[in-house]
Amino acid sequence: MATGDDLRRMALALEGTIETSHFDRIAYMVARTYVTLAADGLSANFKFTPEDQALKCLTAPDAFTAIANAWGRQGWTNATLDKLGEAELDSALRSAWADAQPKKLPPRPPGTLY
């Protein structure tokens, strides 16, 4: 069972990540925001590619839900942290982090697992 403290620790361990505020949430970003943590620390919103979002929501529907608006159609996905193990949280963070790198870097090859 993952927690908001786990998310913070793991996100800040990813190269180049900074922590900042985003409305009533805490945001973690490199070139762009890739995850935000709710103020209560119980849930987080991840920025996945639409393909990663579909996979996460299919394989772990108790944990991941597409946000039901235009943000969700862009890949923003809500995660209930206590439904994730630390390995699942780490995988989600690394996927979102990789996609938030500066545009000048080549894109992550399809099918690459972190």
PLY file of the C-alpha trace (Angstrom):
ply
format ascii 1.0
element vertex 114
property float x
property float y
property float z
element edge 113
property int vertex1
property int vertex2
end_header
0.00 0.00 0.00
1.58 3.28 -1.17
1.26 6.65 0.55
1.72 10.30 -0.32
5.06 10.19 1.50
6.14 7.31 -0.76
5.15 9.30 -3.84
7.10 12.34 -2.67
10.23 10.30 -1.87
10.14 8.39 -5.16
9.36 11.42 -7.31
12.17 13.51 -5.82
14.59 10.62 -6.43
13.96 10.90 -10.20
16.62 13.01 -11.90
15.73 16.65 -12.40
12.45 16.52 -10.48
11.43 19.57 -8.49
8.53 20.02 -6.10
6.26 23.04 -6.42
2.70 24.06 -5.59
-0.15 23.69 -8.06
-3.40 25.19 -6.76
-4.29 23.05 -3.70
-1.92 20.25 -4.72
1.82 19.57 -4.72
3.27 19.17 -8.22
6.35 17.23 -9.30
7.92 18.27 -12.58
10.95 18.12 -14.83
10.31 20.13 -18.02
6.56 19.72 -17.38
4.41 18.58 -14.48
4.06 14.81 -14.49
2.20 14.15 -11.24
0.31 16.13 -8.63
-0.41 14.98 -5.09
-3.70 15.83 -3.37
-3.48 17.90 -0.19
-4.69 14.94 1.88
-1.97 12.69 0.39
-4.46 9.97 -0.53
-4.55 10.37 -4.30
-2.45 11.68 -7.16
-3.02 12.77 -10.74
-0.51 11.38 -13.25
0.13 12.67 -16.77
0.41 9.54 -18.89
0.36 9.14 -22.63
-3.13 8.09 -23.74
-1.73 4.60 -24.39
-0.19 4.32 -20.91
-3.40 5.66 -19.40
-5.49 3.01 -21.17
-3.13 0.26 -20.01
-3.04 1.43 -16.38
-6.84 1.79 -16.23
-7.31 -1.65 -17.81
-4.81 -3.53 -15.64
-5.50 -1.77 -12.32
-9.04 -0.30 -12.49
-9.31 -0.09 -8.67
-6.25 2.17 -8.59
-6.35 4.20 -11.84
-9.22 6.18 -13.37
-9.06 8.56 -16.32
-10.09 12.06 -15.28
-13.51 12.64 -16.83
-12.91 15.80 -18.87
-10.57 17.23 -21.53
-7.62 16.77 -19.14
-8.42 13.07 -18.98
-8.47 12.80 -22.75
-4.90 14.19 -22.69
-3.79 11.35 -20.39
-4.36 12.83 -16.92
-5.26 9.93 -14.66
-6.29 9.79 -11.01
-4.63 7.18 -8.80
-5.83 6.07 -5.38
-2.49 5.56 -3.65
-3.54 2.94 -1.09
-4.58 0.69 -3.99
-0.99 0.67 -5.31
2.04 -1.23 -4.15
5.37 0.59 -4.10
6.48 -1.18 -7.31
3.29 -0.07 -9.12
3.74 3.49 -7.87
7.37 3.49 -8.98
6.39 2.22 -12.45
3.68 4.90 -12.80
6.07 7.66 -11.70
8.81 6.55 -14.08
6.41 6.38 -17.04
5.01 9.85 -16.36
8.50 11.27 -15.60
9.95 9.89 -18.86
7.19 11.54 -20.90
7.69 14.90 -19.14
11.33 15.29 -20.21
12.34 18.29 -22.34
11.15 18.02 -25.93
14.70 18.14 -27.29
15.32 14.61 -26.02
14.23 11.76 -28.29
10.91 10.19 -27.26
10.84 7.05 -25.18
10.83 4.03 -27.52
7.46 2.25 -27.69
7.24 -0.68 -25.34
10.08 0.52 -23.10
9.50 -0.43 -19.46
11.11 1.42 -16.58
0 1
1 2
2 3
3 4
4 5
5 6
6 7
7 8
8 9
9 10
10 11
11 12
12 13
13 14
14 15
15 16
16 17
17 18
18 19
19 20
20 21
21 22
22 23
23 24
24 25
25 26
26 27
27 28
28 29
29 30
30 31
31 32
32 33
33 34
34 35
35 36
36 37
37 38
38 39
39 40
40 41
41 42
42 43
43 44
44 45
45 46
46 47
47 48
48 49
49 50
50 51
51 52
52 53
53 54
54 55
55 56
56 57
57 58
58 59
59 60
60 61
61 62
62 63
63 64
64 65
65 66
66 67
67 68
68 69
69 70
70 71
71 72
72 73
73 74
74 75
75 76
76 77
77 78
78 79
79 80
80 81
81 82
82 83
83 84
84 85
85 86
86 87
87 88
88 89
89 90
90 91
91 92
92 93
93 94
94 95
95 96
96 97
97 98
98 99
99 100
100 101
101 102
102 103
103 104
104 105
105 106
106 107
107 108
108 109
109 110
110 111
111 112
112 113
